[in-house]
Amino acid sequence: MKSLPGLARRGRNLRFFLRTPRARGSTGEGDLVLLVAQTGFVAALLLAVIAVSHSARGQGRRQDDRLVIFAANLGFVHLFSAMAALSSYGLWPRLMWIAAGLTPVTASAFLRSLVGSADRGAVQTGRFPAALFALVTVVLSLTPWLVEGGLIPTLLGGLLLGLHTYLIDMIRKAAQVADSPISQARLRLLWAGAGLCMGLTALDLATGRQLIGLATISQVLYTGLLSASLLRERLLDLQDLIARGLIFGLLVLILTALYGVLVFPFYQEGETFLFATLVCSAILLLLINPMTRSIENLIMRLMLADTQVLTEACYTARDRIRRSVQAREMMDSVVVALMENGTVTRVAIYLTGPMGLSFNLKASGGPSPQATLEVRDFPEFYSQLRGDQASLSRSGIQRQLSRRAEWIGPINAETDPEIAHLKALEEGLTKAGADLLLPVSSQGQVLGLLSVGDDRRPEGFTRTEAAALSALAGRLGIGISNTQHMEQLRFRDRLAALGEMSAGLAHEIRNPLGSIQGAVQMLEDELPLDDEQQELFEIITKEIRHLSSVVQGFLDYSRPLKVQPEPVLPAEFLAACAQVLAGTPVIEVSQSVETAWIDRDRILQVLRNLVNNAREADPEREPTISCHDSSLGTVIEVIDQGPGIPDEQRAKLFTPFFTTKDRGTGLGLAICQQITKAHGGRLDLLANPGGGTIARITLPKPRDGQGAGASLESPSKESPST
């Protein structure tokens, strides 16, 4: 059994071990000590928030886990430091030194995962000094030397700063040998931030902690920067975050200074204090918006000048769209606004083609992009655009590919459907020449595409830039939709006038023409005519028929059209049409084609017009009539090998009364389009790759519940421009 004097002596030694220097005779520092403690508690809380937040939002990678451990380690340092400042219990400073001694170990582990294979050998060399320092610190913390002050804590603190400086230098070395400019820039940014943090910490310690909170704040902010650098894989997003943080910090400082100047002098005077608070709040409400905009413009111009210029260009383009009344003018204004300040190097605007089968180039700037984007070439690409109506980013797709390669190893599009989908999206962006592709839509309907690219941006566009471009695409969609609706209204007004005119023509012209034709036939029967006179009578009869067809065309186009679709076998129908049509057109019908639902007489009228046009384009060769099924329905094509249609005429071919023939009425193709629309389909005139023109009729399959003989009324006629 131990003697009582021995136990008493050991108890005195234990109490001496647990007592702080202040308890053994040092004087307290009053408010300064309290402020140090408060700063430590706040830092510990913020570091805990960073650790928990990153643990929840991280991707489960090794570097995410090690950052959480490092943030927790640093949080314990500040927590134990705050407890040591407030308590005379000697355990807290010892725990603080133990936690501080472990920071090189956790920092070294995090750096090894951060730099990857770039400079792992150099970082590996820091593992042994870090472990040795942690061991020495733990041993010294068990002795009274470390907590009594003097030379040993000073030397140990200097060694701690030196060891962290050595580890930080590893980031610089890793940046020098990184394999990509983006990785180099990211590591240099982190190295500069770490150097600034270490410099402020050393300055705070050198001044005897007179710069209260400077080192603590810098350590918390840098830990937050590390977390953001892992969560935001793009350097541009990281820079944008830093800029937003500076804007927030400046606003907080300005508002705090304003309250301090206007309110603090009256804090001991009740009514005056309330009045000063009221006045200060009113001033803040008046100044907060212009102050925020001014600070945002200043920070953005200093840190993200390109983002600021691009955002202003988008605002300018949106304002020009509001002042425009023509779709062409709107699209040109967007291209000019984005290109005039060099904000991007490529921009293109596509609008949907007939039945949404393609996107046709309408305006562009920079290198000439592809004129037509066919939906059938990249079905997944366009289905995602129409389904989600969200922008597609090349950098985002590449990040997904890299992340998937990191998770599952070498990627293979043939065996991995997700990789195949991402590759298809990337190929579609390449086809469109876009780094960022945005749908131009209105009321849930995709009207076109806005393609933007910049060869100077390896990381693509920031979130702020993408949001500004998305808003611009949305405004352009609304503007184009409004112009199309106005054009439809004007077109309907013209059709109403045409209907009235057609009724007058039917009354004023058809009756006299009938009388003239009857008289000519009587004269032909009663008079003996020589060959010259017979030819003159035939000319008169031919001209009468031509005028009658013109009047009938007016009537057919102006009055509502009804069709009676019925099930038809395409092979039999086209064979019957070939017998009716003059000549011997080539008939090609796919064996897999299914039953089509058409109005025989009306579609025969369309084919007769298209075949006559094809023969006029190529008199030496008969046209080909082909039929096959597609995802959109039954497709009938009339193909010729003539000279083709000039680009300047293609957009006007379906316009009523537009004709390239000497004696044409300009209503043939317009009526054909009206008939196909009455079936719920489309008529498209496409360039034949082998030369000539393809007149494609697309007729949809019947809807559920629609049977044979169901009557379909033609929809309201649309403007040819739509």
Phi and psi in degrees as a GROMACS rama.xvg file:
@    title "Ramachandran Plot"
@    xaxis  label "Phi"
@    yaxis  label "Psi"
@TYPE xy
-69.439  145.096  LYS-2
-76.5061  152.326  SER-3
-63.0301  -41.8678  LEU-4
-60.2834  -36.7909  PRO-5
-65.3943  -42.435  GLY-6
-64.4535  -39.7383  LEU-7
-64.263  -39.3692  ALA-8
-66.1421  -41.6493  ARG-9
-67.4851  -35.7356  ARG-10
-63.2711  -39.4919  GLY-11
-65.4885  -38.6724  ARG-12
-63.9351  -39.9343  ASN-13
-65.7209  -41.3546  LEU-14
-64.7354  -36.3734  ARG-15
-65.8185  -37.3725  PHE-16
-65.3981  -37.2897  PHE-17
-87.7859  -7.44615  LEU-18
-83.2543  143.699  ARG-19
-84.9092  165.456  THR-20
-58.4363  -37.2055  PRO-21
-63.2098  -36.5756  ARG-22
-70.6797  -22.201  ALA-23
-95.3156  16.2728  ARG-24
133.058  -14.2573  GLY-25
-73.6377  152.021  SER-26
-89.4779  145.646  THR-27
-72.947  159.193  GLY-28
-110.885  16.8212  GLU-29
60.0578  -123.974  GLY-30
-63.111  -34.1079  ASP-31
-62.6607  -42.8959  LEU-32
-64.2418  -41.8437  VAL-33
-62.8981  -40.0151  LEU-34
-66.7869  -39.3989  LEU-35
-61.5548  -42.8585  VAL-36
-65.0361  -43.878  ALA-37
-61.8307  -43.0145  GLN-38
-61.001  -40.5573  THR-39
-64.5812  -42.746  GLY-40
-63.4773  -43.4733  PHE-41
-62.5938  -42.8659  VAL-42
-62.5725  -43.1536  ALA-43
-61.6467  -40.672  ALA-44
-64.5887  -45.3409  LEU-45
-64.9827  -39.3065  LEU-46
-66.9495  -35.4149  LEU-47
-64.9921  -39.5299  ALA-48
-63.1517  -43.2305  VAL-49
-61.2354  -44.2374  ILE-50
-63.9171  -46.4663  ALA-51
-66.6473  -42.8172  VAL-52
-63.5857  -44.012  SER-53
-68.9244  -34.7312  HIS-54
-63.5249  -35.4902  SER-55
-79.5559  -34.208  ALA-56
-97.7026  -11.9781  ARG-57
-68.0377  172.157  GLY-58
-102.809  14.9787  GLN-59
75.3277  15.2242  GLY-60
-80.1861  166.041  ARG-61
-62.544  -41.2334  ARG-62
-66.7075  -30.7635  GLN-63
-65.8578  -44.7898  ASP-64
-63.373  -41.4539  ASP-65
-71.725  -30.4936  ARG-66
-66.74  -39.6309  LEU-67
-60.2743  -42.8399  VAL-68
-64.2385  -42.7066  ILE-69
-64.2978  -43.9291  PHE-70
-63.1949  -40.4249  ALA-71
-64.8038  -40.8244  ALA-72
-60.0607  -46.9436  ASN-73
-66.4221  -34.3699  LEU-74
-64.8879  -38.4309  GLY-75
-66.1292  -34.3315  PHE-76
-58.9802  -48.3947  VAL-77
-70.9662  -34.4435  HIS-78
-64.5557  -48.1646  LEU-79
-67.534  -32.3917  PHE-80
-64.7396  -41.6545  SER-81
-65.6873  -41.2706  ALA-82
-65.517  -37.8342  MET-83
-66.2173  -32.517  ALA-84
-71.6714  -28.3706  ALA-85
-96.1772  -24.0499  LEU-86
-113.725  150.949  SER-87
-92.2067  3.86482  SER-88
-74.7081  122.188  TYR-89
-72.3418  -8.21314  GLY-90
-70.615  -32.92  LEU-91
-64.3644  -47.0221  TRP-92
-63.8126  -31.7838  PRO-93
-67.7219  -42.5056  ARG-94
-64.3857  -35.8171  LEU-95
-61.6886  -44.28  MET-96
-67.6857  -36.177  TRP-97
-64.0164  -45.1699  ILE-98
-64.3033  -40.4129  ALA-99
-65.1661  -37.2849  ALA-100
-66.566  -24.8106  GLY-101
-83.595  -14.1242  LEU-102
-61.2762  -38.1265  THR-103
-62.3616  -33.6406  PRO-104
-67.503  -48.8676  VAL-105
-68.9806  -35.0281  THR-106
-66.6039  -41.4873  ALA-107
-63.4288  -41.6773  SER-108
-63.6261  -41.0692  ALA-109
-66.3398  -41.9393  PHE-110
-63.9317  -36.0355  LEU-111
-62.4763  -38.4903  ARG-112
-78.3764  -25.2397  SER-113
-74.1781  -47.1659  LEU-114
-80.5199  -12.7159  VAL-115
63.9337  -131.697  GLY-116
-93.2885  3.19618  SER-117
-64.3448  -47.5402  ALA-118
-143.933  40.4875  ASP-119
-64.2051  -32.5525  ARG-120
-61.9446  -41.9158  GLY-121
-67.6011  -40.5327  ALA-122
-68.1436  -34.4232  VAL-123
-57.9966  -34.1993  GLN-124
-66.5529  -18.5198  THR-125
-85.3666  -5.13522  GLY-126
-69.4477  -42.8939  ARG-127
-67.267  -49.1066  PHE-128
-57.9291  -38.056  PRO-129
-64.7748  -44.5487  ALA-130
-65.5918  -40.21  ALA-131
-64.3821  -41.9605  LEU-132
-64.0539  -42.1014  PHE-133
-61.2045  -41.2643  ALA-134
-64.4325  -45.0395  LEU-135
-62.7478  -41.5654  VAL-136
-64.1008  -42.1377  THR-137
-62.5551  -42.2948  VAL-138
-65.772  -45.4837  VAL-139
-66.975  -29.6523  LEU-140
-68.6002  -16.8475  SER-141
-85.7678  -3.91266  LEU-142
-108.638  161.702  THR-143
-75.9716  -8.57207  PRO-144
-65.6414  -36.8888  TRP-145
-75.7463  -25.4377  LEU-146
-101.62  -5.01917  VAL-147
-90.1617  -3.14575  GLU-148
82.5302  -173.912  GLY-149
102.18  -151.615  GLY-150
-76.1928  -37.198  LEU-151
-64.1622  -48.7248  ILE-152
-60.5939  -35.9047  PRO-153
-65.1553  -45.3111  THR-154
-64.2475  -40.8984  LEU-155
-66.6486  -39.1531  LEU-156
-64.3151  -40.393  GLY-157
-63.7368  -41.5993  GLY-158
-62.4773  -37.9308  LEU-159
-63.6241  -45.5712  LEU-160
-63.6206  -41.1946  LEU-161
-64.5324  -40.0986  GLY-162
-66.93  -40.986  LEU-163
-65.9188  -37.6201  HIS-164
-62.1044  -40.0157  THR-165
-63.2902  -42.596  TYR-166
-66.5772  -38.2028  LEU-167
-64.7307  -35.0827  ILE-168
-63.2322  -22.6005  ASP-169
-64.5464  -29.9927  MET-170
-65.8744  -41.2183  ILE-171
-62.7932  -43.4554  ARG-172
-65.4523  -37.7589  LYS-173
-65.8061  -35.7715  ALA-174
-64.6163  -32.3992  ALA-175
-68.9496  -28.7942  GLN-176
-112.048  10.6378  VAL-177
-63.497  151.245  ALA-178
-86.3846  -5.4189  ASP-179
-140.889  147.808  SER-180
-59.0253  -32.8337  PRO-181
-66.5312  -44.37  ILE-182
-64.0076  -39.2824  SER-183
-61.2527  -46.3561  GLN-184
-63.8534  -39.8376  ALA-185
-63.2429  -47.1513  ARG-186
-67.084  -35.6039  LEU-187
-65.4176  -38.6377  ARG-188
-63.3009  -44.4002  LEU-189
-66.7028  -36.6373  LEU-190
-65.6307  -42.593  TRP-191
-63.4579  -41.3588  ALA-192
-64.751  -40.186  GLY-193
-66.021  -40.6199  ALA-194
-62.6775  -41.3808  GLY-195
-63.6374  -41.5335  LEU-196
-62.1098  -44.6795  CYS-197
-66.956  -37.6405  MET-198
-63.8098  -43.3118  GLY-199
-67.029  -36.5705  LEU-200
-64.5918  -44.9171  THR-201
-63.3717  -39.0318  ALA-202
-65.5435  -39.7976  LEU-203
-64.4416  -43.4603  ASP-204
-69.434  -35.3014  LEU-205
-68.1054  -28.6421  ALA-206
-91.2944  10.5981  THR-207
70.7747  37.8275  GLY-208
60.7271  30.0652  ARG-209
-77.2685  -26.8632  GLN-210
-85.8462  74.1932  LEU-211
-59.251  124.694  ILE-212
83.6248  -9.27844  GLY-213
-64.1315  -50.0446  LEU-214
-66.3077  -40.6997  ALA-215
-63.9567  -46.5514  THR-216
-62.5753  -42.9393  ILE-217
-63.1972  -37.3797  SER-218
-68.274  -40.0022  GLN-219
-66.2021  -45.0936  VAL-220
-63.7306  -38.9899  LEU-221
-69.4708  -36.4081  TYR-222
-63.2482  -39.8101  THR-223
-63.4906  -36.2686  GLY-224
-64.3376  -41.1024  LEU-225
-61.3166  -42.8282  LEU-226
-62.8519  -43.6708  SER-227
-65.2132  -36.1207  ALA-228
-65.2566  -28.5915  SER-229
-84.048  -35.506  LEU-230
-76.4092  -32.3611  LEU-231
-106.542  104.59  ARG-232
-73.8127  -17.0325  GLU-233
-96.5865  139.568  ARG-234
-65.5623  -33.888  LEU-235
-62.4331  -41.6526  LEU-236
-65.0096  -35.6779  ASP-237
-66.5015  -43.7873  LEU-238
-64.0338  -38.9239  GLN-239
-62.9526  -39.2637  ASP-240
-63.8961  -43.0727  LEU-241
-61.8998  -42.4733  ILE-242
-62.286  -42.7761  ALA-243
-64.3724  -37.4986  ARG-244
-63.8176  -40.4232  GLY-245
-65.1554  -39.9872  LEU-246
-61.1612  -45.6583  ILE-247
-62.4554  -44.3  PHE-248
-63.4124  -42.8802  GLY-249
-64.1346  -40.0258  LEU-250
-62.592  -42.8325  LEU-251
-61.6884  -44.6915  VAL-252
-63.847  -42.1536  LEU-253
-65.9088  -44.4996  ILE-254
-65.4565  -39.1024  LEU-255
-63.6947  -43.3674  THR-256
-63.4791  -39.798  ALA-257
-65.1301  -44.4761  LEU-258
-63.8395  -39.7235  TYR-259
-63.0898  -39.8796  GLY-260
-72.6451  -40.8885  VAL-261
-91.5057  -24.0765  LEU-262
-112.15  -40.0415  VAL-263
-58.7918  -39.3759  PHE-264
-59.9437  -17.7259  PRO-265
-111.787  19.8253  PHE-266
-68.2956  -18.3729  TYR-267
-97.5019  -1.02652  GLN-268
-111.969  112.432  GLU-269
-55.7677  -67.8313  GLY-270
-66.9315  -39.1511  GLU-271
-63.6595  -37.5116  THR-272
-63.7004  -43.9195  PHE-273
-64.3432  -41.0499  LEU-274
-64.5235  -42.6865  PHE-275
-63.8039  -38.4247  ALA-276
-64.0157  -41.0313  THR-277
-62.4757  -45.9157  LEU-278
-63.4845  -43.0626  VAL-279
-63.9469  -40.3986  CYS-280
-64.6531  -40.5524  SER-281
-63.598  -42.0648  ALA-282
-62.4026  -41.3766  ILE-283
-63.8079  -41.1171  LEU-284
-62.9412  -34.242  LEU-285
-75.6148  -31.5958  LEU-286
-99.2397  -14.5966  LEU-287
-62.4786  -43.698  ILE-288
-69.0486  -52.255  ASN-289
-63.9514  -32.7179  PRO-290
-66.0731  -43.1161  MET-291
-62.8603  -44.3641  THR-292
-63.0949  -41.2779  ARG-293
-64.3725  -43.5498  SER-294
-67.0524  -40.9011  ILE-295
-60.4081  -45.2746  GLU-296
-63.1957  -40.1733  ASN-297
-64.5345  -50.3207  LEU-298
-66.1873  -42.3474  ILE-299
-64.4931  -37.5985  MET-300
-69.161  -32.8507  ARG-301
-77.8533  -40.6033  LEU-302
-103.882  -36.3537  MET-303
-131.279  66.4164  LEU-304
-63.1436  -41.6563  ALA-305
-63.0466  -39.4871  ASP-306
-63.589  -42.1735  THR-307
-63.9101  -43.2978  GLN-308
-64.8024  -42.764  VAL-309
-65.7479  -40.6484  LEU-310
-63.0696  -42.7123  THR-311
-65.6555  -36.0112  GLU-312
-63.9712  -37.7826  ALA-313
-65.7079  -40.9673  CYS-314
-62.1922  -42.026  TYR-315
-62.208  -44.2892  THR-316
-63.7021  -41.0503  ALA-317
-63.6392  -38.0115  ARG-318
-66.5411  -38.8594  ASP-319
-66.8024  -35.8951  ARG-320
-62.7058  -40.4411  ILE-321
-63.2991  -28.7783  ARG-322
-92.7914  0.847757  ARG-323
-100.452  152.365  SER-324
-120.71  -6.92129  VAL-325
-116.151  139.531  GLN-326
-61.7667  -40.5685  ALA-327
-60.5624  -41.2435  ARG-328
-65.1659  -38.9067  GLU-329
-62.717  -47.6176  MET-330
-65.7742  -39.9874  MET-331
-64.2578  -37.3501  ASP-332
-66.1072  -35.8559  SER-333
-64.812  -45.6285  VAL-334
-62.6394  -45.3896  VAL-335
-64.4762  -43.4793  VAL-336
-63.4688  -38.3003  ALA-337
-78.7452  -26.5952  LEU-338
-96.3181  -23.5521  MET-339
-68.9385  -29.3149  GLU-340
-102.036  11.1594  ASN-341
68.4935  25.8945  GLY-342
-69.7883  -31.8008  THR-343
-136.353  165.237  VAL-344
-105.896  -15.2911  THR-345
-143.174  135.535  ARG-346
-150.396  139.454  VAL-347
-147.61  145.551  ALA-348
-123.482  123.97  ILE-349
-112.861  144.605  TYR-350
-118.153  149.929  LEU-351
-64.4552  141.62  THR-352
-87.8276  -169.029  GLY-353
-58.2475  131.237  PRO-354
59.1743  16.696  MET-355
68.5336  23.8254  GLY-356
-82.8084  -13.6259  LEU-357
-156.632  167.378  SER-358
-120.813  125.731  PHE-359
-107.759  135.04  ASN-360
-67.5243  129.893  LEU-361
-117.372  -30.8245  LYS-362
-155.607  145.762  ALA-363
-156.245  160.945  SER-364
-142.448  146.506  GLY-365
88.1157  -157.405  GLY-366
-57.2283  140.983  PRO-367
-66.0075  120.577  SER-368
-83.337  -179.744  PRO-369
-67.5851  136.541  GLN-370
-71.3646  -34.449  ALA-371
-135.423  133.677  THR-372
-111.809  111.09  LEU-373
-83.5392  131.258  GLU-374
-63.8688  -36.3775  VAL-375
-66.457  -20.7394  ARG-376
-73.5385  -31.9848  ASP-377
-137.379  71.1901  PHE-378
-62.4325  -40.3857  PRO-379
-65.0378  -38.5665  GLU-380
-60.1602  -49.7956  PHE-381
-78.9382  -28.1025  TYR-382
-66.2968  -36.7903  SER-383
-69.365  -38.9846  GLN-384
-61.9869  -43.3618  LEU-385
-75.6301  -32.4276  ARG-386
-74.7841  -56.3162  GLY-387
-83.0468  -25.9975  ASP-388
50.5195  41.828  GLN-389
-120.042  157.505  ALA-390
-69.5716  154.509  SER-391
-115.839  128.67  LEU-392
-116.131  130.066  SER-393
-63.4019  -42.2394  ARG-394
-64.4645  -36.31  SER-395
-65.5995  -41.2351  GLY-396
-64.9852  -41.8598  ILE-397
-64.9938  -35.3602  GLN-398
-66.5992  -38.9597  ARG-399
-64.4733  -39.0669  GLN-400
-64.7166  -43.6101  LEU-401
-64.7022  -40.775  SER-402
-66.3263  -39.0475  ARG-403
-68.8352  -36.3111  ARG-404
-65.3445  -34.5863  ALA-405
-69.1839  -33.0006  GLU-406
-80.5085  -44.3384  TRP-407
-113.486  0.459848  ILE-408
91.1004  -156.31  GLY-409
-55.6495  134.257  PRO-410
-96.5116  149.136  ILE-411
-142.647  115.46  ASN-412
-67.5506  -23.4209  ALA-413
-74.9828  -29.2939  GLU-414
-107.122  -15.4849  THR-415
-114.964  109.185  ASP-416
-63.5659  -31.9834  PRO-417
-66.1646  -40.7657  GLU-418
-65.5249  -40.9222  ILE-419
-61.2689  -40.293  ALA-420
-64.148  -45.5152  HIS-421
-65.1505  -39.2654  LEU-422
-63.9863  -38.8805  LYS-423
-63.9516  -40.4851  ALA-424
-64.07  -42.3517  LEU-425
-65.3017  -38.9807  GLU-426
-65.7726  -37.0841  GLU-427
-64.2125  -40.1494  GLY-428
-63.2633  -39.9125  LEU-429
-63.0651  -41.0352  THR-430
-61.1472  -39.4534  LYS-431
-83.3412  -5.25015  ALA-432
64.1011  39.0976  GLY-433
-120.315  139.821  ALA-434
-91.2017  -26.7457  ASP-435
-140.45  124.117  LEU-436
-119.814  125.029  LEU-437
-122.76  135.961  LEU-438
-73.1338  134.445  PRO-439
-94.4692  104.133  VAL-440
-132.991  162.234  SER-441
-150.242  126.233  SER-442
54.2568  43.6371  GLN-443
78.6147  3.06345  GLY-444
-110.882  125.69  GLN-445
-78.1787  117.93  VAL-446
-97.2838  -21.0634  LEU-447
-179.866  -164.552  GLY-448
-135.306  142.697  LEU-449
-111.949  113.023  LEU-450
-104.694  125.233  SER-451
-130.227  138.038  VAL-452
-148.171  153.902  GLY-453
-146.872  113.056  ASP-454
-68.1029  -15.1419  ASP-455
-88.5413  -1.91083  ARG-456
-114.373  91.1735  ARG-457
-65.1044  -22.9229  PRO-458
-99.8443  5.90899  GLU-459
81.0675  -146.721  GLY-460
-109.493  148.277  PHE-461
-72.4266  168.697  THR-462
-64.6401  -36.1153  ARG-463
-64.2083  -43.4318  THR-464
-65.6541  -42.9285  GLU-465
-62.7065  -38.5382  ALA-466
-65.6518  -40.6948  ALA-467
-65.4561  -42.0104  ALA-468
-67.9963  -35.6629  LEU-469
-64.5035  -42.081  SER-470
-63.6187  -37.9174  ALA-471
-64.8284  -43.5435  LEU-472
-62.7141  -40.0167  ALA-473
-63.071  -42.2914  GLY-474
-66.6027  -36.8243  ARG-475
-65.246  -39.3586  LEU-476
-61.8649  -42.3703  GLY-477
-63.9637  -43.3001  ILE-478
-62.9509  -44.8288  GLY-479
-64.933  -40.4507  ILE-480
-62.0228  -41.4409  SER-481
-64.4485  -41.8998  ASN-482
-65.6918  -36.5349  THR-483
-65.9591  -40.268  GLN-484
-65.0854  -41.0593  HIS-485
-64.9429  -39.5395  MET-486
-64.4195  -38.1763  GLU-487
-63.3252  -41.9544  GLN-488
-63.5715  -43.4099  LEU-489
-64.1695  -38.1691  ARG-490
-66.3178  -38.2099  PHE-491
-66.4186  -35.8971  ARG-492
-63.5032  -41.2188  ASP-493
-64.5487  -37.8128  ARG-494
-66.3801  -37.2151  LEU-495
-62.7742  -42.2751  ALA-496
-64.7956  -37.1904  ALA-497
-64.27  -37.9971  LEU-498
-63.6945  -43.2572  GLY-499
-63.4358  -41.2233  GLU-500
-66.142  -38.5576  MET-501
-63.5945  -40.0254  SER-502
-62.0773  -40.9252  ALA-503
-65.4559  -39.8642  GLY-504
-62.7319  -42.6523  LEU-505
-59.3327  -37.2204  ALA-506
-81.4973  -41.0613  HIS-507
-87.4261  -21.1656  GLU-508
-112.774  -42.9607  ILE-509
-64.7221  -41.6602  ARG-510
-63.2184  -48.8535  ASN-511
-61.2491  -35.915  PRO-512
-63.9243  -40.004  LEU-513
-62.2971  -40.1453  GLY-514
-65.5373  -42.3594  SER-515
-63.6664  -42.6955  ILE-516
-65.168  -39.9589  GLN-517
-64.6958  -41.3469  GLY-518
-64.461  -40.4081  ALA-519
-62.9613  -42.5461  VAL-520
-63.9906  -38.0048  GLN-521
-65.3057  -42.0632  MET-522
-65.2714  -37.7176  LEU-523
-63.3451  -36.8152  GLU-524
-76.8912  -31.5906  ASP-525
-97.2913  -27.5075  GLU-526
-98.9436  140.271  LEU-527
-76.3357  120.868  PRO-528
-115.653  137.169  LEU-529
-84.071  -177.966  ASP-530
-63.5401  -40.8596  ASP-531
-66.238  -42.2515  GLU-532
-66.8326  -37.9933  GLN-533
-63.0684  -38.6125  GLN-534
-65.1224  -38.0854  GLU-535
-65.8531  -40.7709  LEU-536
-64.7234  -37.5877  PHE-537
-65.1268  -37.1081  GLU-538
-63.9078  -42.0637  ILE-539
-61.7315  -45.8935  ILE-540
-62.3097  -41.0382  THR-541
-63.9876  -41.8681  LYS-542
-67.9175  -35.2964  GLU-543
-62.8241  -43.7792  ILE-544
-63.6381  -38.563  ARG-545
-63.2926  -45.1599  HIS-546
-63.0465  -38.4344  LEU-547
-63.6767  -39.9614  SER-548
-66.553  -35.4106  SER-549
-63.6127  -46.0811  VAL-550
-63.7623  -42.0044  VAL-551
-64.1364  -35.7636  GLN-552
-63.3781  -41.1192  GLY-553
-57.9831  -46.6994  PHE-554
-65.9364  -43.3733  LEU-555
-63.0261  -39.3603  ASP-556
-77.876  -29.091  TYR-557
-87.3909  -23.2611  SER-558
-94.7533  151.785  ARG-559
-58.1785  139.395  PRO-560
-107.836  131.472  LEU-561
-118.472  139.184  LYS-562
-120.799  153.157  VAL-563
-118.277  84.492  GLN-564
-70.875  146.314  PRO-565
-145.756  158.819  GLU-566
-68.5083  129.91  PRO-567
-137.021  137.353  VAL-568
-82.0635  117.779  LEU-569
-57.4363  -38.6102  PRO-570
-62.4727  -46.0133  ALA-571
-67.3749  -40.3096  GLU-572
-64.1161  -45.7428  PHE-573
-69.5102  -33.1907  LEU-574
-64.1882  -40.0898  ALA-575
-66.8298  -37.7341  ALA-576
-64.3592  -38.1374  CYS-577
-62.6474  -31.4348  ALA-578
-72.9843  -33.7885  GLN-579
-76.1793  -42.0949  VAL-580
-70.2793  142.006  LEU-581
-67.3359  153.407  ALA-582
82.2954  -165.333  GLY-583
-131.867  74.9192  THR-584
-64.3783  148.611  PRO-585
-80.7282  127.133  VAL-586
-107.026  126.142  ILE-587
-130.102  115.144  GLU-588
-122.679  128.17  VAL-589
-65.7606  142.553  SER-590
-68.2096  -24.6294  GLN-591
-91.1207  2.69551  SER-592
-67.1051  139.764  VAL-593
-96.6306  178.157  GLU-594
-62.4458  134.337  THR-595
-102.524  154.144  ALA-596
-113.82  104.249  TRP-597
-143.267  162.544  ILE-598
-92.6564  112.599  ASP-599
-56.3558  -50.5391  ARG-600
-64.5275  -41.8806  ASP-601
-68.63  -44.103  ARG-602
-67.8244  -34.0048  ILE-603
-61.7441  -38.5176  LEU-604
-61.5709  -41.0913  GLN-605
-65.5678  -46.9686  VAL-606
-63.3762  -38.2752  LEU-607
-60.6632  -42.685  ARG-608
-66.6721  -44.0256  ASN-609
-68.5607  -39.4761  LEU-610
-65.6395  -40.6298  VAL-611
-61.7968  -41.5662  ASN-612
-62.7479  -41.2862  ASN-613
-64.2101  -39.7447  ALA-614
-68.078  -34.9731  ARG-615
-68.2082  -33.1632  GLU-616
-72.941  -33.7818  ALA-617
-139.929  84.4465  ASP-618
-66.9121  -21.1228  PRO-619
-83.2952  -21.8727  GLU-620
-127.029  143.038  ARG-621
-75.9421  143.629  GLU-622
-72.1011  162.852  PRO-623
-107.651  132.924  THR-624
-111.739  114.28  ILE-625
-116.302  157.033  SER-626
-144.191  133.951  CYS-627
-155.473  167.686  HIS-628
-96.0295  149.861  ASP-629
-137.729  177.916  SER-630
-65.6476  -17.7942  SER-631
-95.2174  -10.5901  LEU-632
137.912  -152.134  GLY-633
-86.4925  131.657  THR-634
-116.694  123.211  VAL-635
-116.367  127.904  ILE-636
-123.405  136.311  GLU-637
-109.793  114.637  VAL-638
-115.434  129.07  ILE-639
-123.8  168.973  ASP-640
-120.359  37.3352  GLN-641
-80.26  -161.929  GLY-642
-74.3407  -10.4974  PRO-643
87.8445  -179.606  GLY-644
-107.172  126.98  ILE-645
-61.2906  146.179  PRO-646
-61.3985  -35.1858  ASP-647
-71.0674  -16.8448  GLU-648
-98.2482  -18.0487  GLN-649
-60.3667  -40.4117  ARG-650
-73.3977  -13.311  ALA-651
-105.235  -2.28799  LYS-652
-64.6247  -30.5847  LEU-653
-93.682  4.62366  PHE-654
-76.8074  128.384  THR-655
-57.0953  135.987  PRO-656
75.7855  4.02252  PHE-657
-88.7536  126.241  PHE-658
-146.346  151.16  THR-659
-107.724  2.75198  THR-660
-95.8815  155.254  LYS-661
-68.6158  -34.4754  ASP-662
-121.924  24.099  ARG-663
-82.1625  154.091  GLY-664
-90.2061  -19.2667  THR-665
78.4227  14.0209  GLY-666
-114.058  -7.65114  LEU-667
-61.2596  -56.7747  GLY-668
-68.0863  -33.3509  LEU-669
-61.9986  -42.1752  ALA-670
-68.4847  -39.4965  ILE-671
-59.8422  -42.5362  CYS-672
-65.0819  -38.0233  GLN-673
-62.875  -40.2588  GLN-674
-66.9949  -44.6683  ILE-675
-65.8309  -35.8207  THR-676
-67.1048  -34.2503  LYS-677
-64.0148  -27.1305  ALA-678
-81.2312  -3.80739  HIS-679
84.4113  14.3953  GLY-680
-112.473  -159.741  GLY-681
-141.796  154.691  ARG-682
-119.613  121.725  LEU-683
-123.384  140.101  ASP-684
-109.095  110.295  LEU-685
-116.449  155  LEU-686
-76.2511  132.991  ALA-687
-82.5524  123.318  ASN-688
-55.4532  -29.8768  PRO-689
-88.456  7.29259  GLY-690
103.198  140.317  GLY-691
99.8114  -156.002  GLY-692
-135.21  145.192  THR-693
-113.332  114.754  ILE-694
-93.1091  107.004  ALA-695
-104.698  122.157  ARG-696
-103.406  121.84  ILE-697
-114.316  117.152  THR-698
-117.11  120.328  LEU-699
-70.7228  159.099  PRO-700
-71.211  158.738  LYS-701
-66.4096  146.378  PRO-702
-73.6614  164.269  ARG-703
-59.6463  130.189  ASP-704
90.6872  -7.75035  GLY-705
-91.1498  120.387  GLN-706
-111.017  -174.928  GLY-707
-62.711  142.122  ALA-708
80.905  -2.12202  GLY-709
-63.6208  134.679  ALA-710
-89.8876  131.807  SER-711
-117.056  130.472  LEU-712
-98.5714  141.494  GLU-713
-62.2873  138.457  SER-714
-67.7262  165.175  PRO-715
-58.7222  134.302  SER-716
-65.107  138.199  LYS-717
-103.733  161.999  GLU-718
-66.2186  141.822  SER-719
-57.9441  -26.0128  PRO-720
-71.6809  -16.8289  SER-721
